[in-house]
Amino acid sequence: LKKINVGVIGLGRIGKLHADNVLKFIPDLQLQAVADVNLDEAWYCERNINKAYSAPEPIIEDPDIDAVLICSPTPTHVPLIISAAKAGKHIFCEKPVALEIDAIQQALDVVNETGITFQIGFNRRFDPNFKKIHQAVVDGEVGAPHLVRITSYDPAPPPPEYVAQSGGIFLDMSIHDFDMARYLAGSEIVEIFATGGVLVNKWIGEAGDVDTAIIQLKFANGALGVIDNCRQAAYGYDQRVEVFGAKGNISAHNKTPTNTVLSTAEGVVADKPHHFFLERYQDSYIGELQAFADSITQQKPSITDPKDGLMAARVALAAKQSFEAHQTIKLD
Ligand SMILES: NC(=O)c1ccc[n+]([C@@H]2O[C@H](COP(=O)([O-])OP(=O)(O)OC[C@H]3O[C@@H](n4cnc5c(N)ncnc54)[C@H](O)[C@@H]3O)[C@@H](O)[C@H]2O)c1
């Protein structure tokens, strides 16, 4: 079977992680080229990557490259998707596709016309715990879902430059939870109310964003949902999910480096959660890249397809609108 030659565009926090996962864990994908406007020479030399560029174009124009992983900042995604799709490259693109629905639609129209494989980086669907919860709902083990609860707190806020380009907490951070909520409830979000505050860092407020939020959801199947987000948790990356239904309840708790519990006269001590997404979601990052390779080689649809990118962004924009207007927003 022919290997899929891959180029990674954007080698920041997530691009380096995906590139290393391709090299170490996904034999179907061959990392051939990398591009970053601020190229880290030591990094690519250490990995013997021959083709390294300070712009994405040489990767997109390279006839030997079959697929690209777009890991550059969000505002670069749409132009890169359009040019890569027109060049016939399969695309894995980090979330969110873009911050405006028109731009997302424009990119996805080109993707659909060209018929390439397109996967959006909603990695959490590939987490073994969340996959099991999804399957339990699909199999009817908890009965009809009544409530979906998602807690997602980061250990520390990203740098100000990142926040400025991120589109704000709802589009940058909660978007993962909107995708997870749709995935677990097995239904679209039809109503949303979001509230938020600046409790962690004043500069986040000065950048026009909030760092703490609560979002109420109603799904088309009648189920209700609640998502709580914070940019800073003193004890690490807090990622919990629960689906409560007519026949029962299924939940996933935090993953910890070890599952030891030390009990003494002073008290009972367990590990803190993993520090952040790189450690907590490593299984899911490997899983999503394997799924991308499988979609290409087996010509099967992506698990997180263009529609998922669009729907989560619509919900995120509705959350932003709800927060700004202090109103419940209905979605078609
Ligand atoms: N799925 C996840 O868990 C996850 C986690 C973090 C970030 N992300 C997403 O990944 C994207 C990147 O985030 P990050 O945290 O890695 O950011 P980052 O700032 O750490 O890295 C971005 C990199 O892209 C480079 N770059 C900028 N413009 C470029 C261009 N035109 N062409 C090539 N390279 C360019 C920068 O020099 C930088 O090295 C964002 O869209 C973000 O939402 C997803």
The ligand as a Gaussian input file, in Angstrom:
#p B3LYP/6-31G(d) Opt

LIG

0 1
 N       -6.971000      20.516000      18.946000
 C       -6.294000      21.035000      19.933000
 O       -6.216000      20.464000      21.015000
 C       -5.579000      22.339000      19.728000
 C       -4.678000      22.784000      20.711000
 C       -4.010000      23.986000      20.490000
 C       -4.240000      24.722000      19.350000
 N       -5.150000      24.272000      18.429000
 C       -5.398000      25.064000      17.193000
 O       -4.215000      24.962000      16.384000
 C       -3.939000      26.197000      15.747000
 C       -2.529000      26.643000      16.145000
 O       -2.479000      26.792000      17.551000
 P       -1.100000      26.695000      18.386000
 O       -1.501000      26.707000      19.806000
 O       -0.233000      25.598000      17.889000
 O       -0.476000      28.108000      17.989000
 P        1.041000      28.561000      18.050000
 O        0.997000      30.040000      18.064000
 O        1.768000      27.821000      19.122000
 O        1.662000      28.052000      16.647000
 C        1.304000      28.548000      15.388000
 C        2.539000      28.429000      14.470000
 O        2.143000      28.780000      13.136000
 C        3.164000      29.621000      12.572000
 N        2.544000      30.417000      11.501000
 C        1.890000      31.588000      11.594000
 N        1.411000      31.957000      10.385000
 C        1.777000      30.988000       9.511000
 C        1.593000      30.798000       8.110000
 N        0.910000      31.670000       7.362000
 N        2.135000      29.700000       7.537000
 C        2.856000      28.815000       8.275000
 N        3.045000      28.940000       9.606000
 C        2.530000      30.019000      10.211000
 C        3.726000      30.409000      13.741000
 O        5.039000      30.863000      13.480000
 C        3.688000      29.362000      14.860000
 O        4.892000      28.612000      14.943000
 C       -5.056000      27.156000      16.153000
 O       -6.028000      27.160000      15.136000
 C       -5.622000      26.530000      17.428000
 O       -7.005000      26.821000      17.607000
 C       -5.806000      23.111000      18.593000

